[in-house]
């Protein structure tokens, strides 16, 4: 065995991905009801940029949820529109509201079936993510 190898891993490859933000694979294929804790603007960067290149940096709304460590970057206008329809036009109105996150696919990055997260009204049924 090479040095520093602890154990063989045979699980889902998505679990090895690193992300600073909530991604579709974190939902584990389930719809999840969450409560919005706070909303903020953050500077996000492209994974494809060169060291020191800031041309791909954009400011984006990020929604954080109660009892979850990762926030959801609102890169999709449809997710912003869903939250406006469900929770109000101002981000401060979103705090404390329950919504349902669900795994979906969209046409992005040249892939018509790119995994993504979408937002809809919360139902009374509960699921959790770790």
PyMOL commands that set and color helices and strands:
alter all, ss='L'
color gray80, all
select helices_A, chain A and resi 13-16+24-27+77-87+91-93
alter helices_A, ss='H'
color red, helices_A
select strands_A, chain A and resi 32-44+58-65+72-73+98-108+111-121
alter strands_A, ss='S'
color yellow, strands_A
deselect
rebuild
show_as cartoon
